[in-house]
Amino acid sequence: MAIELNPIVRAWYRDRETERVFEIVALDEDDKTIEIQYFEGEIEELEFDTWYDLNLDTIAAPEDWSGPYDDLVPDDFGDTEEPTHPETWASPLDDIDSDAAFDYGD
């Protein structure tokens, strides 16, 4: 028996039968449809009746954002070993000489 979960936009689910992971991206109460996007990128529209027949688990959003981009290679992610930091933590406004920036007509 399927556990009845109400659809929530931006919530993630796993279909127990297919093991596919998806997010709800839209609900249309008037048409009684649910638009989902699978982790791999495919979009599908389900009717409410179909939704309640599914055997689903709620899950946390995947940490790996690359699912829809199946043609990526590790080099496409950049340097993932070291955190990115600016070369200097100084404010860009520190380089502006406030007195020289304006001509007060003196």
N, C-alpha and C positions, 0 to 999 in steps of 0.2 A: 504494500500500500504506500502510495506517495505521501510525503509530508507536505501539507498545503502551506506554501510560503507566498505571502503577498508580494507582488512585484514592486521594487523600489528603484527609482532612477539613480544611477551611479553606483548601485550595489553590484557586487560580483557573485556569481553562482557557478557551481560545477554540476553538470548533468551526470548522475551516477551511472546511467546506462552507456553513454558515449564517452565519458570522461572529458568532454569538452568544457572549456572554461569560457565564460562570457560575462559581459556587463550590460545592464539595461541602460540604453541611451535615451529612450523616449517612451512615454505612455500616451495613448490617445483614448481618453475615457469615452468620447462620443462614438468612435468606431470600434471600441473595445479591442484595441490592438496594443501590442508591446513590441517595441523595436529593440533588438539586441545586437551587440557586436561581439563576435567571438574574438578571443585573444589573438588569433591569427589574422584578424582584420575583416573577415566576412561579416556582412550585415544581413539579418533576417528579421522578418516581421511575423509575430505569433498572435493568434487570437487568444483572448482570455481563457476560453475553454481548453485550448491546447496547453496553455501555461499550467493550469491546475492539474493536468494529467501527467506532467513531467515529474520525475523523481530527482529532486534537486537538493544540494547543500549550499548554504551561504559560505563564502570564503572571503579572505582578505584580498585586496587588490594585489595583483602580481608585482613583485619588485622589478622584474625584468621587463622593461618597456619595449623591447625589440620584437615582440611577437608578430605584429603586422608587417614587419620588415624582414621577410625571410631571406633576402639576398644580401644581408649584411655579413661582413667578416669582422673578426675581432679588431682589426686596425681601424674600422669605421667608428669605433667607440672612443677613439683617442686614448690618452694615457689614463687608464683606470686604476693604476697602482698608487699614484700620488695625488693628493687633493690639489685643486687648482687655487692658486693664490696670486693676487696681483703683485707685480714687482715692487711696488711701493704702496703703503697704506695711506699715503698723504692724500688730502683732498685735492681734486683738480682746481678748486678755487684758490688754493694756496699760491698758485703761480701767477695770479692776477694782482697787479699793483693797483690798489683801489684809488690812489691819488692820480695815477697816470691814466686810468681808464676814462676819466671824465674831464673835459675841458670846461672849467667853470667860468671862463671868460675873464679871468683876473688879469 
